[in-house]
Amino acid sequence: MLKRLFLLAATGALLAMPVAAQPDVAASYPSRSVRVIVTVPAGGGVDSVTRIFADKLQRRLGQSFVVENQAGAGGNVGASTVYGAAPDGYTLMSSQPAPLTTNIALYKKLSFDPAALEPVVIMSRFPNVLLVRKDFPAKTAAEFIAYAKANPGKLNYGSQGIGTTSHLTTELFMSLTGTKMVHVPYKGTAPALNDLMAGQVDFIFMELSSAVRLHQGGNARILAVATDKRLDSLADIPTMIEAGVPGFVSDTWNALSAPPKTPAPIVGKLNAAVNDIIGAPETKKQFEELNLLPAGGSPAEMAKFVKEETRRWTEVIRRAGIQPE
């Protein structure tokens, strides 16, 4: 009996030793280049923000953070690559909300599990605005709503693709205003805005960072912001709530995720680095120039937020009757 107890105690001690003696996997991370898979094409706000952080992470952590655009299927292509990568911190995903939140309701089958991806941090937020072609008849947001109600099915709107924030924001708008417009999906921000400037589509709900230059240059017009209060940078532009659409709030964001089972110390090191970067004066200045809002927070806070956003926009998808592809 004593011998058996001794063996059990010795076995327990041996099992405990590797845990106690386990080296800090984050201490030497990163020791080589890190791939950052961006799930949208080069050119829009998500891509621009990713490149800002990649440069600053390289300077802070001493290794290259190489940005690689893998767009397609609403972000699913890039997300699938990251999902199948080794959980060692050397492949990361920078994405728009879709692959983490809405695509699970928009596609019959995904090659990855969004809930299994490790949340690292939300890097930035992009206020959405109502952007119309420069010669659109309505000159104010209230006039736009009245025009849309008087012309059901006659207006067409662009988006960055099916299930993207620009698409679902318009679906939310239509459900709240009782209007009906025609959807014209594009593969990313740049082609959608090119056709808006060319007059091929009437409007788009777009992140401010991509829309403001067109507005300032007279190539398109911002009629309203989809925030709960006016933005300091566009103090003369009303919110959609002020224009008569109660509860209409929509923004998009840019998040960093890692493959499933990436060690918590590595996730934590990346999270701390990004939060430090967000708080740096240089970053704050860049954000102001790009009309971005800082985010940050812990991996747990990101996980909670993603879960809430998934529930919120899944309800919009179901109410709109959008069928999975």
matplotlib code that plots the C-alpha trace (Angstrom):
import matplotlib.pyplot as plt

x = [0.0, 2.8, 4.6, 1.5, 1.1, 4.7, 4.3, 1.2, 3.0, 6.1, 3.9, 2.1, 5.3, 6.6, 3.4, 3.6, 7.3, 6.9, 4.2, 6.3, 9.5, 7.7, 9.7, 7.9, 7.1, 6.6, 10.1, 11.8, 8.8, 9.1, 12.4, 11.6, 9.2, 5.5, 2.9, -0.2, -2.9, -5.3, -8.7, -9.5, -7.8, -5.0, -6.3, -9.1, -9.1, -8.5, -5.4, -4.1, -4.5, -2.8, 0.2, 0.5, 0.5, 2.8, 5.4, 5.2, 5.1, 8.3, 10.0, 8.7, 9.3, 12.4, 11.1, 9.3, 5.6, 4.9, 1.4, -0.1, -3.5, -5.7, -9.1, -12.2, -15.5, -16.1, -12.8, -13.2, -10.1, -7.7, -9.5, -9.1, -5.4, -4.9, -7.2, -5.1, -1.7, 0.5, -0.6, 2.8, 2.2, 3.9, 0.7, -1.9, -5.1, -6.1, -9.8, -12.9, -15.8, -17.3, -15.1, -15.5, -19.1, -21.5, -20.1, -21.3, -24.8, -24.1, -22.4, -23.8, -20.4, -17.1, -13.7, -13.0, -14.7, -14.8, -15.3, -12.1, -9.8, -8.0, -8.9, -5.9, -7.1, -9.4, -7.0, -9.3, -12.9, -14.2, -17.3, -19.7, -21.2, -23.9, -22.0, -23.9, -22.8, -22.0, -25.0, -27.6, -30.8, -31.1, -28.9, -29.5, -30.0, -33.7, -34.2, -32.4, -34.8, -37.8, -36.4, -35.8, -39.4, -40.8, -38.8, -38.9, -36.6, -35.2, -32.0, -29.0, -26.3, -22.8, -21.1, -17.7, -19.4, -22.3, -22.4, -19.9, -20.7, -21.6, -24.2, -25.7, -25.8, -28.0, -30.2, -30.5, -31.4, -34.1, -35.6, -35.8, -37.1, -39.4, -37.4, -36.3, -33.1, -31.1, -27.8, -24.7, -21.9, -18.3, -15.0, -13.7, -13.7, -11.8, -14.0, -17.2, -16.0, -14.8, -18.3, -19.9, -17.7, -18.6, -22.3, -22.9, -24.4, -26.3, -24.9, -23.0, -22.6, -18.9, -16.3, -15.3, -11.6, -12.4, -15.2, -13.9, -11.4, -14.1, -16.3, -13.6, -12.6, -16.2, -16.2, -19.1, -21.0, -21.4, -25.0, -25.0, -22.9, -24.0, -22.8, -24.7, -23.4, -21.7, -18.1, -15.7, -14.1, -17.5, -19.3, -21.7, -22.9, -25.9, -26.2, -28.8, -30.6, -30.9, -32.2, -35.1, -33.9, -34.0, -31.3, -29.4, -25.8, -23.2, -19.4, -16.8, -13.6, -10.2, -9.2, -6.2, -6.7, -4.5, -4.9, -6.8, -4.7, -2.1, -0.4, -1.9, 1.5, 2.1, -1.4, -0.8, 2.5, 0.9, -2.1, 0.2, 2.3, -0.8, -2.3, 1.0, 1.1, -2.5, -1.6, 1.5, 1.2, 2.5, -0.4, -3.0, -1.8, -2.0, -5.5, -6.7, -5.3, -7.1, -10.3, -10.1, -11.1, -8.7, -9.9, -7.7, -8.6, -7.9, -8.4, -11.4, -13.0, -12.6, -14.1, -17.1, -17.6, -17.3, -20.0, -22.3, -21.7, -22.3, -25.7, -26.7, -25.9, -27.2, -30.6, -30.3, -29.4, -32.4, -34.8, -33.6, -34.0, -30.5, -29.9, -26.6, -24.5]
y = [0.0, 2.3, 1.4, 2.3, 5.6, 6.4, 5.6, 7.8, 10.7, 10.3, 10.2, 13.3, 15.1, 14.1, 15.3, 18.6, 19.3, 20.2, 22.7, 24.3, 24.2, 25.2, 28.1, 31.4, 30.9, 34.6, 35.5, 34.8, 35.7, 36.7, 35.3, 35.5, 37.3, 37.2, 37.0, 39.2, 38.0, 40.9, 39.5, 42.5, 43.8, 46.4, 50.0, 50.4, 51.4, 47.9, 47.5, 50.9, 50.4, 47.0, 48.5, 51.2, 48.6, 46.1, 48.9, 49.8, 46.1, 45.6, 48.5, 47.4, 43.7, 43.6, 41.3, 42.0, 41.9, 41.2, 42.2, 39.8, 40.5, 37.4, 38.8, 36.8, 35.4, 38.2, 37.5, 33.7, 33.0, 34.8, 33.5, 29.9, 30.4, 31.7, 29.0, 26.3, 27.8, 26.7, 28.1, 29.7, 33.4, 33.6, 33.8, 36.4, 37.7, 41.3, 41.5, 43.4, 42.1, 39.7, 36.6, 36.8, 37.7, 37.6, 35.0, 32.2, 33.3, 34.1, 30.9, 27.4, 26.0, 27.6, 26.0, 27.5, 28.1, 31.8, 31.1, 29.0, 31.8, 33.4, 37.1, 39.3, 42.9, 45.3, 47.9, 50.6, 51.7, 53.3, 55.4, 54.7, 57.5, 57.9, 58.7, 59.7, 60.4, 64.1, 64.8, 62.9, 64.9, 64.9, 67.5, 66.5, 63.2, 64.0, 64.6, 61.4, 59.4, 61.1, 60.4, 56.8, 56.3, 58.0, 55.9, 52.2, 49.9, 52.7, 53.5, 51.2, 51.0, 49.7, 47.6, 45.9, 42.6, 40.5, 40.4, 43.2, 46.1, 48.4, 45.9, 45.1, 48.7, 49.4, 46.5, 47.9, 51.3, 49.8, 47.8, 50.9, 53.3, 50.9, 51.6, 49.3, 49.7, 47.4, 46.0, 46.1, 44.1, 44.7, 43.0, 45.5, 49.2, 50.6, 49.3, 50.3, 53.9, 54.0, 53.2, 55.6, 58.4, 57.3, 57.5, 53.8, 53.5, 56.1, 55.7, 53.5, 53.3, 53.5, 54.0, 57.7, 57.1, 56.1, 58.5, 61.8, 62.4, 62.1, 64.4, 67.0, 66.8, 67.2, 63.7, 62.5, 63.9, 62.8, 63.4, 61.8, 59.8, 56.5, 57.3, 58.2, 61.7, 64.1, 63.7, 66.5, 66.2, 66.6, 68.9, 70.2, 66.7, 65.3, 61.8, 59.5, 59.6, 63.4, 62.9, 60.8, 57.2, 56.4, 53.9, 53.9, 53.3, 51.4, 51.3, 48.9, 47.8, 46.2, 43.3, 41.1, 37.4, 34.3, 30.6, 28.4, 27.3, 30.0, 30.1, 32.8, 34.3, 35.1, 36.5, 38.6, 39.9, 41.0, 42.5, 44.5, 45.7, 46.9, 48.6, 50.5, 51.5, 52.8, 55.0, 56.5, 60.1, 59.3, 56.8, 59.2, 61.7, 59.2, 58.2, 61.8, 62.2, 59.1, 59.9, 56.7, 56.0, 54.1, 50.8, 48.5, 46.4, 42.9, 39.6, 38.8, 42.2, 41.5, 38.0, 39.5, 42.3, 39.8, 37.6, 40.6, 41.8, 38.3, 38.2, 41.8, 41.4, 37.9, 39.3, 41.9, 39.1, 37.0, 40.0, 40.9, 37.4, 37.1, 33.4, 31.7, 31.0]
z = [0.0, 1.0, -2.2, -4.3, -2.6, -3.2, -6.9, -7.2, -5.5, -7.6, -10.8, -9.7, -9.1, -12.5, -14.2, -12.3, -13.1, -16.8, -16.0, -13.3, -15.4, -18.6, -20.2, -21.0, -24.7, -25.1, -23.9, -27.2, -29.3, -32.1, -33.2, -37.0, -39.3, -38.6, -41.4, -41.0, -43.3, -44.2, -45.3, -47.6, -50.7, -50.5, -50.3, -47.7, -44.1, -42.7, -44.9, -44.0, -40.3, -40.5, -42.2, -39.5, -36.7, -38.6, -38.9, -35.2, -34.1, -36.1, -34.3, -30.9, -31.1, -33.4, -36.2, -39.5, -39.5, -43.2, -44.4, -47.0, -48.5, -49.0, -49.9, -51.1, -49.9, -47.4, -45.6, -45.5, -47.7, -45.4, -42.3, -43.5, -44.0, -40.5, -39.0, -40.5, -39.5, -36.7, -33.4, -32.7, -33.2, -36.6, -38.6, -37.6, -39.1, -39.4, -40.5, -40.8, -38.7, -41.3, -40.9, -37.1, -36.8, -39.8, -42.2, -40.0, -40.8, -44.5, -45.6, -45.4, -44.8, -43.6, -43.7, -40.3, -36.9, -36.2, -32.4, -32.3, -33.5, -30.6, -30.1, -29.7, -29.8, -31.6, -33.1, -34.4, -35.1, -38.2, -37.9, -40.8, -42.9, -45.6, -48.7, -51.9, -55.5, -56.0, -58.2, -56.0, -55.8, -52.0, -50.3, -46.7, -44.8, -44.2, -47.9, -48.7, -46.5, -48.1, -51.6, -50.8, -49.4, -52.5, -54.9, -53.7, -55.6, -57.7, -55.8, -55.9, -53.2, -53.3, -50.6, -50.1, -50.6, -49.3, -45.5, -45.1, -42.7, -45.6, -46.8, -43.4, -42.4, -45.4, -44.6, -41.0, -42.5, -44.8, -41.9, -39.7, -42.4, -44.4, -47.6, -50.4, -52.5, -54.8, -53.6, -55.8, -54.1, -54.9, -54.0, -51.6, -50.9, -53.9, -56.7, -54.8, -54.4, -58.0, -59.2, -56.8, -58.2, -61.7, -60.8, -61.3, -57.8, -55.8, -52.3, -49.9, -46.1, -45.8, -43.1, -42.6, -43.3, -46.9, -47.5, -46.1, -48.9, -51.5, -49.5, -49.1, -52.8, -54.0, -55.6, -53.3, -50.4, -46.8, -45.7, -42.2, -39.7, -38.3, -34.7, -31.5, -31.6, -34.1, -34.9, -34.0, -37.5, -39.2, -36.7, -39.4, -40.4, -38.5, -37.2, -38.8, -35.4, -35.8, -39.4, -38.1, -37.7, -34.0, -32.8, -36.0, -35.0, -37.1, -37.1, -38.4, -36.8, -37.4, -35.2, -34.8, -34.3, -34.0, -34.9, -32.5, -29.4, -29.8, -26.4, -24.1, -23.3, -27.0, -27.3, -24.2, -25.5, -28.8, -27.0, -24.7, -27.7, -29.6, -26.6, -26.1, -29.8, -29.6, -26.6, -28.3, -29.4, -32.9, -33.3, -32.0, -34.6, -37.4, -36.3, -36.3, -39.8, -41.0, -39.1, -37.1, -33.5, -31.2, -29.7, -27.7, -24.6, -23.5, -25.5, -23.2, -24.0, -27.7, -27.3, -25.5, -28.1, -31.0, -29.5, -29.0, -32.6, -34.0, -32.2, -33.3, -37.0, -37.2, -36.3, -39.1, -41.5, -40.5, -40.6, -44.1, -45.3, -46.6, -47.5, -46.8, -49.9]

ax = plt.figure().add_subplot(projection="3d")
ax.plot(x, y, z, "-o")
ax.set_aspect("equal")
plt.show()
